Amino acid sequence: MLGVVGESGSGKSVTMMSLLGLLPSPPADVHSGTVTFDGKDLLKVDPETLRTIRGRKIGFIFQDPMTSLNPVFNVGYQIMEPLRVHMGMDKKAAEARAQELLELVGIPDAKRRLKDYPHQFSGGMRQRVMIAIALACDPQVLIADEPTTALDVTIQAQILELMKDLRQKLGMAVIWITHDLGVIAGIADRVMVMYGGQIVEHAPVKELFRNPKHPYTKALLKTVPSVRGARVRRLTTIEGQPPILGAQPTSCPFRDRCSEPLTVCASKNPPRYEVGNGHDVACFHADALETAHAG
């Protein structure tokens, strides 16, 4: 499971939606890069091929289930749709599978609830329906875009446990997008930290929490509440605002908010430097550290 973290506006959702061609073009445009899946570059395949992959081999759970679910169709119809389109099931087989999926995600009285509409479900139950739809065709990869953001902490914990359980049962890879580092600590294997539309740090989850390298990652970790020790430390904030995305950066995007900027940060956007086993960071401090170690 890969966690993708960063504050609102850092480019997490836009990046993941661009992988599957879910952004309207125009205004969205992918200038360069590749998205390799199953031996194919998803940026170059024709729309029909992409459609067979999207939903069938790669599932997507969107942020807000109330706006993602269609209010005029019952949930049974919406779960059955990908089964009939991608799997070629008839109505009877699709309905039986839809009932199995609702039971799998923990919705009681599943057979009856297939006939209910989205407004008849609570927020947590709607999110479970969204997970059922995303899992309908047994995808190899599941992208979850902040699926617990609007839920209270009790329901959030239930959804997280459900996802960990399903990942083990179904053997799929998961990309979990969130701004909550606490969630990442409990669920992810690896973490990508995004800022200003780019990856600024990438590491195994334990390594990132134990040994963060980028000033932004360090600042993010300081904003997480802690109850360790006799006194609860005062929460810190990251001063300033994130950059407005649109133009290619000519300097480090975090420079204006950084507590330790270097002169070079004003004229160059740092590349990502390898600083350990599976740990890389886009920061000129990492370059200085690497040079010192080499010397």
N, C-alpha and C positions, 0 to 999 in steps of 0.2 A: 504494500500500500504506500503510495506516494502522497505526501501532504504538500499542498501549495498554499503558502501563507503570505499575508501582506495586508496593509490597510485598504480601505475602500478607495477605488481609483487607481490601484497599482497595476491593473491589467490582468488579473487572474481569470475572470470569467471570459473576457474578450479573447484571451489566448486560447483557452480550452474550447470555446465555441468555434474559433477559426479552424481548429483541427478537423472539424466535421462539416465545414462549410455552412454553418448556421448563422453567419452574419450576412445581412443584406449587402449586395454589391451592385452599384454604389450604395452608400458611401464607403463601405469597408473594402479594403484591397490588401491582398497578401503580396508583398514585393519580392520576397526571397525566402529560402529555406525549404525544408522537406518535412513531410509527415509520413514516416515509414510505418506501415502496418501490413502484416501478412505478405511481405514482399512487394507491396505497392506503395507508391507515393500518392497519398490521398489528395494532394493539391493538384495532381495532374489527371486523375481518373475522370471519366465522364460522369455526368449527374446521375445516371441510372445505376452505375456501379457503386457510386457513393451511397445511393439510397439503399442498396442491398446490404451495405456494411453498417450504415447508421440504423440503430435499433436492433439489428440482427446480431452483429458481432461486437459492436460498441454501443453500450447503453448510456443514457444521459438522464440524470435526475436534476431538475431545474430548481431554482431558489424558492419560488413561491408556488406551492401546490394549488392554491385557490385560483391563480391566474393561468396556471399551466394545464389544469384539468378543464375540459369543456363542460360548462354548466348545463347544457341542454341534452347531454347523453348520460345514461347511467354508467357507473364505474365498470360494470361487467362488459359493456360494449367497448369501453376505452381500453380495457385490458385485452379483450379478444381481438381487437383490430390488428395489432402487430402479429399475433399468432396466425391470423388468417392471411395477412399480406405476405409475411416473411416465411412462415412455416407451412403454408398451404393447408391448414387444418379446416375441416368443415365446422359448422356451427356447434354441433354437439361436442366434438373433441375440444374445441376452443373454450367452450363453457366449462367443461370439466377441468381443463388446465387452469383457467382463470380462478376457479374455486380453490384449486391446490395452491395457487400463488397467494391468494388472500390468507389462506391458512398458514402458509410459509412465513408471511410477514406479521403474523400474530393478530389478525382481525377475526374475532369470534363470530359464529353464526354466518360463515362465509357465503353459503349458498343463497341465503335470503338477502344478504347485503350486496350481492351482485346487482340487484335491481334498484339499489339506492343511488341517489344523485350526490355530487360532491358537497352540496350545502348541507346534506344530512350527516356528514362526518365531522368530527372535531379536527383541529389543526394537526394533531399527531397522527390521527387515523388517515387524513388526506395524504400526509407524507408517506405513510405506509403504502397507500394505493399507488403513489408515484413510484415507489421502490418496486412494487409488484409489476408495474408496466415496464420499467427499465430492465427487470430481470426476466421478463416473459420469454424471451428467445434464447436464454442461457448465454449471454454475451461473454466474450473473452476479456473485455475491458469495460469497467463501469466508471463513468465520470460523474461525481456527485458535487454539485455546485452549491455550497453552503446549505445543505439540506436541513440543518437543525437550527438555523439562525432565528427563525420566528417562533421557536418552541420554548416552553419553560424548561427549567433544568432537569426536572424529573423525566419528562418525555424525551428530552435530548439524550439523557443517559440510556433510556430504553432503545432509542434509534441507533445509538452507537454500539450497544451490545448486540443488537440485531444485525448490524452490518458486519461486525467482527465474526459473528456466528455464520452468516451467509457466505462470507468470503472463504471460510474454512470448508463449508459444505460444498460450495460450487467451484472452488478452485480458480476464481477469477482475479485479475489484477484490478486495483481500485485507485483512481486519482481523486483525492478528497480536497476540495477547495474550501478554505475557511480563513477567517481573520483571528480565530481563537487558538492560541498556542497551547492551551490546556487540552483541547480536543486532540491536537496533533500529538502531544506527548503520550496520550493514552491509546492511540489507534494506528499511527503511521510507522513505517519502517525507515523511509527516507523522507527528507524535507527539502523543498525548494522555496526560498524566500524571494518574493518579487517586490520590486520598488521601481516606480517610474517606467513601467512597461517592460522591464527586463529582469532576468534572474541575477540577483546579487550574491546569493550564497546557496550552496547545494551540499548536503551532507547526510550521513545516517542520523537518525533522530537522536540517539543518545549522544553522539559526538557533537551535534549542533547545540544541545542544551548544556553540555559539559564544557565545550570549548568554542563558543561563537567567535567569529573573526571579523565580520563586517560590522561597522559602527551602527548600522540600521538594525541588524539582528540583535546586537547588544542592547540597543535602546528599547526594542520591542520586548525583550525578556524582562527588562526592568519595569515595564508597565503592567506585568502580570502580578496580581496580588499574591502575597506569601504570608503564611501564618507560622513560619518556623521561628524558633527563638522565643525569648521572653516578651519581646516587644514587636508589634506589627510595624514594619517599616512604612514610611510614607510613600504613597504611589508617585511615580515620576511620569512626566509627559514628554512628548517629542515636540519641541517648539517648531513653529512654522507650518507651512502647508506643502503637500506633495506637488510635484511639477505638473503643469498642464500638458497632457500628451498630444502628440500630433507631429511635431518636428523631430528629426533625428538629433539626439543629444550631442553636443560638442564638448561637454564637460561632464564630470561625475554628477548624475542626477540628484544625489543625496548631499552634495557639497554645501548648499545653503543651510542645511539642518544638522550638519555633522559637527560633533564636538572636537574633532581632531583633523581638520582638513589640511592637505599638503598643497604646496604651490602648484604642482602639476595637475591637481584636481580641477583647476579652473580652465585648463586648456585641452584636456583629453578625457575621454570616457574610458575608464579602466577596463581591460579585458579580464576574463576570469583566470585566476592563477590556482594551480594545484597546491594545496597546503597540507595534504595528508591523504591517507588511503580513502578514496571516494569523497573527499572534501575539497571543494573549490570555492573561491570567493572573488568577486569583482571589486577589488580594492587595491590601491597603490601601496597601502601599508603591508599587504600580503606580499607584494613584490619586493619591498624592502626587507621583510623578514626572510623571504626565500634567498635573497642575495646574501644576507648576513650568514645564513646557515651554510650556503655554498662556500663562503669565504672561510 
